[in-house]
């Protein structure tokens, strides 16, 4: 199996594993609103009579960040399809890499900002973690997003150079 095909297969498997969360997570929020006495998710603020507006706001922001990641991953899936068709230096691949970079950078920045707000203002405990923390993962997502933005600029420059060479001939 070629490396490009393996890459596409892994992206497809991961993409299809992300879909249930996109579909089922709003149902979880709805369940918490309909049955406020239930505690199905831990580490969320609960009012004495059930779910408060803070909990719903936290869940909606988490879902928003996840949707940014999902749309970025969808564009990554489209980009790998273009990669397999050898359409790397086309306008569609430039647009895909640009959108991947924008969505991954946005998701990482949004998640990192929320995490820092939580740690600085809302958390009452402090933890020292060894290994990979979620802040490091958010930074990595930002790095991947910026990498795809740089890649889109490089593809755009390659397209311009190709057009210039066609005009000179």
C-alpha positions in Angstrom: 0.0 0.0 0.0 1.4 3.4 -0.9 2.1 5.9 1.7 -0.5 8.4 0.3 -3.2 5.8 0.3 -2.4 4.8 3.9 -2.5 8.5 4.9 -5.9 8.9 3.2 -7.2 5.7 4.9 -6.1 6.9 8.3 -7.7 10.3 7.8 -10.9 8.7 6.6 -11.1 6.4 9.6 -10.4 9.2 12.0 -13.0 11.4 10.3 -15.7 8.8 10.6 -14.9 8.4 14.2 -15.4 12.1 14.8 -18.9 12.1 13.3 -20.8 10.5 16.3 -19.6 13.3 18.6 -20.9 16.0 16.2 -24.2 14.2 16.1 -24.7 13.1 19.7 -23.2 16.0 21.7 -26.1 18.3 21.2 -28.3 15.5 22.5 -26.3 15.4 25.6 -26.8 19.1 26.2 -30.5 18.7 25.5 -30.7 15.8 28.0 -29.1 17.9 30.7 -31.6 20.7 30.1 -34.6 18.3 30.1 -33.5 16.3 33.1 -31.6 18.8 35.2 -31.2 16.5 38.2 -28.9 14.0 36.3 -25.2 14.3 36.5 -23.8 12.4 33.4 -20.7 14.6 33.0 -18.3 15.1 35.8 -16.2 18.3 36.6 -19.0 20.7 35.5 -20.6 23.2 37.8 -24.1 22.1 38.9 -26.6 24.2 40.7 -28.4 22.7 43.6 -31.5 22.2 41.5 -29.6 20.8 38.6 -27.9 22.3 35.6 -27.1 26.0 35.6 -26.5 28.3 32.7 -22.8 28.1 33.3 -22.8 24.4 32.5 -24.7 24.9 29.3 -22.4 27.7 28.3 -19.3 25.5 29.0 -20.8 22.6 27.0 -21.7 24.9 24.1 -18.2 26.4 24.0 -16.7 22.9 24.0 -19.0 21.9 21.2 -18.1 25.1 19.3 -14.4 24.3 19.5 -15.0 20.7 18.5 -17.0 21.9 15.4 -14.0 24.1 14.4 -11.8 21.0 14.7 -14.3 18.9 12.8 -14.6 21.3 9.9 -10.8 21.6 9.8 -10.5 17.8 9.7 -13.1 17.7 6.9 -11.0 20.0 4.9 -7.9 17.8 5.6 -9.9 14.9 4.2 -10.6 16.9 1.1 -7.0 17.8 0.8 -5.8 14.2 1.0 -8.3 13.3 -1.8 -6.6 16.1 -3.9 -3.2 14.7 -2.9 -4.2 11.2 -4.2 -5.4 12.7 -7.5 -2.0 14.6 -8.0 -3.8 18.0 -7.9 -1.4 19.4 -5.4 -0.6 22.7 -7.1 -4.1 23.7 -8.0 -6.3 26.5 -6.7 -8.5 24.0 -4.8 -5.6 22.6 -2.8 -4.5 26.1 -1.9 -8.0 26.9 -0.6 -8.2 23.6 1.3 -4.8 24.1 3.0 -5.8 27.7 3.9 -9.1 26.5 5.4 -7.3 23.7 7.3 -4.9 26.2 8.8 -7.6 28.7 9.7 -9.8 26.2 11.4 -7.0 24.3 13.3 -5.5 27.6 14.4 -8.9 28.9 15.4 -9.7 25.8 17.3 -6.4 25.6 19.1 -6.4 29.3 20.0 -10.0 29.2 21.2 -9.4 26.1 23.3 -6.2 27.4 24.7 -7.9 30.7 25.7 -10.7 28.9 27.4 -8.3 26.6 29.3 -6.2 29.6 30.4 -9.3 31.4 31.6 -10.3 28.3 33.5 -6.9 27.8 35.1 -6.4 31.4 36.0 -9.8 32.4 37.2 -12.1 29.5 37.8 -10.0 26.6 39.1 -9.4 26.2 42.8 -6.9 23.4 42.5 -3.5 23.4 40.9 -2.0 20.3 39.2 1.5 19.4 38.1 1.2 17.0 35.2 4.0 14.9 33.7 3.7 13.9 30.1 1.5 15.5 27.6 -1.0 18.1 29.0 -4.0 19.5 27.2 -2.3 22.9 26.9 0.5 21.3 25.0 -2.0 19.6 22.7 -3.7 23.0 22.0 -0.3 24.5 21.2 0.4 21.6 18.9 -2.9 22.2 17.1 -2.0 25.9 16.7 1.4 24.9 15.3 -0.3 22.5 12.8 -2.7 25.2 11.8 0.1 27.8 11.2 2.0 25.1 9.2 -1.0 24.6 6.9 -1.3 28.4 6.5 2.4 28.6 5.5 1.8 25.6 3.2 -1.1 27.4 1.5 1.1 30.4 0.9 3.8 28.2 -0.6 1.3 26.5 -2.9 -0.1 29.9 -3.9 3.4 31.1 -4.8 4.0 28.0 -6.8 0.8 28.6 -8.8 1.9 32.2 -9.5 5.3 31.0 -10.7 3.7 28.4 -12.9 1.4 31.0 -14.5 4.4 33.3 -15.0 6.3 30.6 -16.7 3.4 29.8 -19.0 3.1 33.5 -20.0 6.8 33.8 -20.8 6.6 30.8 -23.1 
